[in-house]
Amino acid sequence: MHTTSAQSVVGFAGMTHLGIVSSASVAAKGFRTVCYDPAEPTIARLVAGDIPVIEPDLDDLIRANGERQVFTADLARLAECDVVYISTDVPTDDAGQSDLTGILALLGRVGGVLKPGAVLVILFQAPPGFSRALRVAPHARLYYQVETLVFGRAVQRALHPERTIVGCADPDAPIEPRYLAVLSAFGCPILPMRYESAELAKIAINCCLVSSISVANTLSEICENIGADWSEIVPALKLDARIGPQAYLAPGLGIAGGNLERDLATVVALSERHHTDGGVVRAWIANSKLRRDWAARTIRSALLDAKPHAKIAVWGLAYKENTHSIKNSPSLATIAALPEADFIVHDPVVSADVVPHAHVAAGDDPLSILADAEALLILTPWPQYRALTADAVARNMRGRIVVDPYSVLAPKAAKEAGLDHYCLGAPRQAAHEKA
């Protein structure tokens, strides 16, 4: 805990995933936090300890914060705060287009109750030009802070950021001391820059991630067809200092979750508006759409072309593990692309009610849903699934086909168990074929 933290009260407006995780991390550094949301049911859940988002370690963190972290539906409580973050998530549609209408309304309400001299910080992702155009607070006390949370690892990243990027009206001016005290509590480099640079920095980060993902998806697909194995290539890339050990090189079923899609849409729109070249970004989007269909293409070829009404078990509905989010979920897209099949599904946190399909049943246990299934699709790599063995799958499943894009089951063990195992980046080899 930092002894200087008692000097400032920090407010957060918006208790979505971003606001809940960010406020909890600031409270964990010893600051008293006022966490506001206009939705009284949301606040009631938070006060009761029923956290409405799924994140590893988040419940424990909020419980440990105790009275330092106050949840309220009373807007006037933000008048107590020296620094106030606008911390609600930005809603996006399936095309990655953002809707800022509600956030602009929230900004207006919060601006009306700020105490004189308070600092206002934009924490949600805004398009370039957004912060400088705001008039809710003097620019000398208005900042844009780049959030880099990742679903499923948000608490770790919030508590231990690599760096903090801060957009300022004048990056050469000192950061306001009360806000600087909050930033300094996290013990990482602070990078002040003009508003527009900070707003574009988050997009630049995500474009670099998408670039790596697109390389992995493109070359892993080639691996599947020439007898190479992408998992053998990745260590060589990560040992190259120009690429690095933390590079995003795991192939996947396209881009999902909403944030990356939004940033790609923003770059395409900016390139069109300013007549710059956005061709590479359009190529990334096309690559993502191609890989999104991998699981559906694979199960059609392996089973459904011959038996279109086969029963298929699905493990995982969330767009990735350790989150409840289904935004642009590859699992839901795969199921929707196979209208003829009969599905039984399991996910640790997502209800089967969200599945857009006429023939779907839900099961409480991942192994029990295999009894009548002719194939298994493992479409979200939850830790619970990684704890299950290929032998257990083979014993419990009627069929032999497992479409496992993320290699949740060890490929060698799957073949030894007699399964026909299909995963991204490796040759498609049935159990009876030679390795």
C-alpha positions in Angstrom: 0.0 0.0 0.0 1.3 3.5 -0.8 1.1 6.0 2.0 0.5 8.9 -0.3 -2.7 7.3 -1.6 -4.8 8.8 1.2 -4.3 12.3 -0.3 -6.6 11.6 -3.2 -10.0 10.0 -3.7 -10.4 8.3 -7.1 -13.7 8.0 -8.9 -14.8 5.6 -11.7 -17.9 6.2 -13.8 -19.1 3.0 -15.4 -19.0 -0.4 -13.9 -18.6 -2.6 -16.9 -15.6 -4.9 -17.3 -13.2 -2.0 -17.7 -14.5 0.0 -14.8 -14.7 -2.9 -12.3 -11.2 -4.2 -13.0 -9.6 -0.8 -13.2 -11.2 0.5 -10.0 -10.3 -2.6 -8.1 -6.6 -2.3 -9.2 -6.5 1.4 -8.0 -8.1 0.5 -4.7 -5.6 -2.3 -4.3 -2.8 0.3 -4.4 -4.3 1.9 -1.3 -6.6 4.6 -2.8 -10.1 5.2 -1.7 -12.3 4.7 -4.8 -15.9 5.7 -5.5 -17.3 3.4 -8.2 -20.4 4.8 -9.8 -22.9 3.3 -12.3 -26.4 4.5 -13.0 -27.7 1.0 -13.2 -29.0 0.2 -9.6 -29.2 -3.6 -10.2 -25.5 -3.6 -11.2 -24.5 -1.7 -8.1 -26.7 -4.0 -5.9 -24.9 -7.0 -7.3 -21.5 -5.4 -6.6 -22.4 -4.4 -3.1 -23.5 -8.0 -2.4 -20.2 -9.3 -3.7 -21.8 -10.8 -6.8 -19.3 -9.6 -9.5 -21.1 -9.4 -12.9 -18.0 -10.2 -14.9 -15.8 -13.3 -15.1 -12.1 -12.6 -14.4 -9.6 -14.8 -12.6 -8.7 -13.3 -9.1 -11.2 -10.4 -9.5 -13.5 -11.5 -6.7 -10.7 -12.0 -4.3 -9.2 -8.6 -5.2 -12.4 -6.7 -4.5 -13.0 -8.6 -1.3 -9.5 -7.7 -0.1 -10.1 -4.0 -1.0 -13.0 -3.9 1.6 -14.2 -0.4 2.5 -11.6 1.3 0.2 -13.8 0.4 -2.8 -17.3 1.9 -2.6 -20.0 1.1 -5.1 -22.8 3.6 -5.7 -25.6 4.6 -8.0 -25.5 8.1 -6.7 -23.9 10.4 -9.2 -23.3 13.1 -6.6 -20.7 10.8 -4.8 -18.3 11.6 -7.6 -18.1 15.2 -6.3 -15.9 13.7 -3.5 -13.2 12.7 -5.9 -10.0 14.4 -6.9 -9.5 12.2 -10.0 -12.4 10.7 -12.0 -12.1 8.1 -14.7 -14.7 7.6 -17.3 -14.4 3.8 -17.3 -17.4 2.3 -19.2 -16.8 -0.1 -22.1 -17.5 1.1 -25.6 -20.3 -0.9 -27.3 -19.4 -2.1 -30.8 -21.5 -3.9 -33.4 -20.4 -7.0 -35.3 -18.7 -4.8 -37.9 -16.5 -3.2 -35.3 -18.3 0.2 -35.4 -18.4 2.0 -32.0 -21.4 3.7 -30.5 -20.3 6.6 -28.3 -23.8 8.0 -27.7 -24.3 6.7 -24.2 -20.7 7.5 -23.2 -21.1 11.1 -24.4 -24.2 11.4 -22.2 -22.3 10.0 -19.2 -19.5 12.4 -19.8 -22.0 15.3 -19.7 -23.5 14.1 -16.4 -20.1 13.5 -14.7 -18.8 16.8 -15.9 -21.7 18.5 -14.2 -20.8 17.1 -10.7 -17.0 17.3 -10.7 -15.7 19.4 -7.8 -13.6 22.5 -8.8 -10.1 21.5 -9.8 -10.8 17.8 -10.2 -9.0 15.8 -12.9 -11.0 14.0 -15.5 -9.4 10.9 -17.2 -10.8 9.2 -20.4 -10.1 5.5 -19.9 -12.4 3.9 -22.5 -11.0 3.6 -26.0 -11.8 6.7 -28.1 -11.1 7.5 -31.8 -8.3 9.9 -32.6 -9.4 13.5 -32.1 -12.0 12.6 -29.4 -10.3 14.0 -26.3 -9.2 17.4 -27.8 -12.8 18.0 -28.9 -14.2 17.5 -25.4 -15.3 20.6 -23.4 -16.4 18.9 -20.2 -13.2 19.9 -18.3 -10.3 22.3 -18.9 -7.7 20.5 -21.1 -5.0 21.1 -18.5 -7.0 18.7 -16.2 -8.2 16.4 -18.9 -6.2 13.2 -19.8 -6.6 10.2 -22.0 -5.2 7.0 -20.5 -4.7 4.0 -22.8 -6.2 0.8 -21.3 -4.6 -2.5 -22.3 -6.6 -5.0 -20.4 -7.1 -8.5 -21.9 -10.1 -10.6 -21.2 -9.1 -13.5 -19.0 -5.9 -11.8 -17.8 -7.3 -8.4 -17.0 -6.5 -8.3 -13.2 -2.8 -9.2 -13.8 -2.4 -6.6 -16.5 -4.2 -3.9 -14.4 -2.1 -4.5 -11.4 1.2 -4.9 -13.2 1.1 -2.8 -16.4 4.2 -2.8 -18.7 3.8 1.0 -19.1 1.1 3.7 -18.8 0.4 5.8 -21.9 -1.1 9.2 -21.1 -2.6 11.6 -23.6 -2.2 15.2 -22.7 -3.2 18.6 -24.1 0.5 19.5 -23.8 2.8 16.5 -23.3 5.6 18.9 -22.2 3.7 20.2 -19.2 3.9 18.3 -15.9 1.2 15.8 -15.2 -1.3 17.0 -12.6 0.2 15.9 -9.2 -2.9 14.1 -7.9 -3.2 12.1 -11.1 0.5 11.5 -11.2 0.3 10.0 -7.7 -2.2 7.4 -9.0 -0.1 6.5 -12.0 3.1 6.3 -9.9 1.6 3.8 -7.6 1.9 1.1 -10.3 5.7 1.5 -10.5 5.9 1.3 -14.4 7.1 3.8 -17.0 4.7 6.7 -17.7 4.7 7.9 -21.3 3.0 11.3 -21.8 2.1 12.3 -25.3 -0.4 14.4 -27.1 -4.0 13.3 -27.1 -4.0 12.2 -30.7 -0.9 10.1 -30.3 -2.2 8.3 -27.3 -5.6 7.6 -29.0 -3.7 6.1 -31.9 -1.2 4.2 -29.7 -3.8 1.7 -28.6 -4.8 1.1 -32.2 -1.1 0.7 -33.1 -0.6 -1.9 -30.4 -3.6 -3.9 -31.6 -2.5 -3.7 -35.2 0.8 -5.2 -34.3 -1.0 -8.0 -32.5 -3.3 -8.6 -35.4 -0.3 -8.7 -37.7 1.3 -11.4 -35.7 -2.0 -13.4 -35.5 -2.4 -13.1 -39.3 1.1 -14.4 -39.9 0.4 -17.4 -37.6 -2.9 -18.1 -39.2 -1.6 -17.8 -42.8 1.5 -20.0 -42.2 -0.3 -22.5 -40.0 -2.8 -23.1 -42.7 0.1 -23.9 -45.1 1.5 -26.3 -42.4 -1.8 -28.2 -42.4 -1.4 -28.9 -46.1 2.3 -29.6 -46.6 3.1 -31.9 -43.6 4.8 -29.2 -41.4 3.8 -28.5 -37.8 3.4 -24.8 -36.8 4.0 -25.6 -33.1 7.5 -26.8 -34.0 8.2 -23.5 -35.8 7.0 -21.1 -33.1 10.0 -21.6 -30.6 12.4 -20.6 -33.4 10.5 -17.4 -34.0 10.3 -16.5 -30.3 14.0 -16.9 -29.9 14.5 -14.3 -32.5 15.1 -11.0 -30.7 13.3 -9.1 -33.5 10.1 -11.0 -32.7 10.4 -12.0 -29.0 9.3 -14.5 -26.5 5.9 -12.9 -25.9 4.9 -12.6 -29.6 1.3 -13.5 -30.5 2.0 -16.6 -32.7 -0.7 -19.0 -31.8 -3.1 -19.7 -34.7 -6.8 -19.2 -33.9 -10.3 -19.0 -35.4 -10.1 -15.4 -36.5 -10.2 -12.3 -34.5 -12.9 -12.1 -31.8 -13.9 -10.2 -28.7 -14.8 -6.8 -30.3 -11.7 -4.7 -29.4 -9.4 -5.7 -32.3 -12.2 -5.6 -34.8 -13.1 -2.1 -33.7 -9.5 -0.9 -34.1 -9.2 -2.4 -37.6 -12.5 -0.7 -38.6 -11.1 2.6 -37.3 -8.0 2.3 -39.3 -9.9 1.4 -42.5 -12.2 4.4 -41.9 -9.2 6.8 -41.3 -7.4 5.5 -44.4 -10.5 6.2 -46.5 -11.1 9.6 -45.0 -7.4 10.7 -45.4 -6.7 8.8 -48.6 -4.0 6.6 -47.1 -3.2 3.0 -47.8 -5.3 0.6 -45.6 -4.8 -2.4 -47.8 -2.9 -4.5 -45.3 -5.6 -4.0 -42.7 -8.3 -5.1 -45.2 -6.1 -8.2 -45.8 -6.0 -9.0 -42.1 -9.8 -8.7 -41.9 -10.1 -11.1 -44.9 -7.7 -13.5 -43.3 -9.6 -13.5 -40.0 -12.9 -14.3 -41.8 -11.2 -17.2 -43.6 -9.9 -18.7 -40.5 -13.2 -18.2 -38.6 -14.7 -20.9 -40.9 -11.9 -23.5 -40.3 -13.8 -25.6 -37.7 -17.0 -25.6 -39.8 -15.1 -26.6 -43.0 -13.2 -29.3 -41.1 -16.2 -31.0 -39.5 -18.2 -30.8 -42.8 -15.4 -32.6 -44.6 -14.7 -35.1 -41.8 -18.4 -36.0 -41.0 -21.3 -33.8 -42.1 -20.9 -34.2 -45.9 -21.7 -37.9 -45.3 -24.0 -37.5 -42.3 -25.5 -34.0 -42.3 -27.7 -34.6 -39.2 -25.0 -36.1 -37.0 -25.0 -35.3 -33.3 -22.0 -33.1 -32.4 -20.8 -32.2 -28.9 -19.3 -28.7 -28.4 -17.0 -27.7 -25.6 -16.9 -23.9 -25.2 -19.2 -21.0 -26.2 -17.3 -17.9 -24.9 -15.0 -16.2 -27.4 -12.0 -17.2 -25.3 -11.3 -18.9 -22.0 -11.7 -17.2 -18.6 -14.4 -14.8 -19.8 -18.1 -14.7 -20.1 -18.0 -12.6 -23.3 -19.4 -14.1 -26.5 -18.7 -11.0 -28.7 -17.9 -12.4 -32.2 -17.4 -15.8 -30.7 -15.9 -18.3 -33.1 -17.8 -21.1 -31.4 -21.2 -19.4 -32.0 -20.2 -18.6 -35.6 -19.2 -22.3 -36.2 -22.5 -23.6 -34.8 -24.5 -21.1 -36.8 -22.7 -22.2 -40.0 -23.9 -25.8 -39.5 -27.7 -25.6 -39.5 -28.2 -29.3 -40.4 -26.3 -30.7 -37.4 -27.7 -31.6 -33.9 -25.6 -30.1 -31.1 -25.2 -30.7 -27.4 -23.0 -28.0 -25.8 -21.1 -27.2 -22.6 -19.5 -24.0 -21.3 -18.4 -23.3 -17.7 -20.0 -19.8 -17.6 -22.0 -19.2 -20.8 -25.6 -20.5 -21.1 -26.7 -22.5 -24.1 -29.6 -20.0 -24.5 -27.2 -17.7 -26.5 -26.6 -20.3 -29.2 -28.3 -19.2 -32.5 -29.4 -22.7 -33.6 -32.6 -24.6 -33.9 -31.2 -27.9 -32.6 -29.2 -27.3 -29.4 -29.2 -29.0 -26.0 -27.1 -28.2 -23.0 -25.2 -30.5 -20.7 -23.8 -29.9 -17.2 -20.6 -32.0 -17.6 -18.2 -32.0 -20.6 -17.7 -35.7 -20.6 -21.3 -36.7 -20.1 -22.4 -34.8 -23.3 -20.2 -37.1 -25.4 -22.2 -40.2 -24.9 -24.2 -40.0 -28.1 -21.9 -37.7 -30.0 -20.3 -38.7 -33.3 -17.8 -35.8 -33.0 -16.5 -33.3 -30.5 -15.6 -29.6 -31.3 -13.4 -28.0 -28.7 -13.9 -24.3 -29.5 -12.9 -22.5 -26.3 -9.7 -23.7 -24.6 -11.0 -23.5 -21.0 -8.6 -24.8 -18.4 -11.3 -27.3 -17.3 -11.1 -28.9 -20.7 -7.3 -29.0 -20.7 -7.5 -31.0 -17.5 -9.4 -33.8 -19.3 -7.4 -36.5 -21.1 -7.8 -37.9 -24.6 -8.4 -41.3 -23.1 -11.4 -40.0 -21.2 -12.8 -38.5 -24.3 -12.3 -41.7 -26.3 -14.0 -43.8 -23.5 -17.0 -41.5 -23.3 -17.6 -40.6 -26.9 -19.5 -42.6 -29.4 -17.6 -41.3 -32.4 -13.8 -40.8 -33.0 -13.6 -37.3 -34.5 -12.3 -34.4 -32.5 -11.9 -31.0 -34.0 -9.6 -29.2 -31.6 -8.2 -26.0 -33.1 -6.2 -25.0 -30.0 -4.7 -28.5 -29.3 -6.5 -28.7 -25.9 -5.9 -32.4 -26.1 -2.3 -33.4 -26.7 -2.1 -34.5 -30.4 0.1 -37.5 -29.6 -2.2 -38.7 -26.8 -5.3 -38.2 -29.0 -3.9 -40.4 -31.7 -2.8 -43.0 -29.2 -6.4 -43.0 -27.8 -7.7 -43.8 -31.3 -9.2 -40.4 -32.0 -9.2 -38.7 -35.4 -7.7 -35.4 -34.2 -7.8 -32.1 -36.2 -5.9 -29.0 -34.9 -4.7 -25.8 -36.4 -1.2 -25.7 -37.8 -0.6 -29.4 -38.1 -1.3 -32.0 -40.8 -4.8 -33.5 -40.8 -4.0 -37.0 -39.9 -6.4 -39.7 -38.8 -5.6 -42.0 -35.9 -5.0 -45.0 -38.1 -2.5 -43.2 -40.3 1.2 -43.2 -39.7 2.7 -40.2 -38.0 
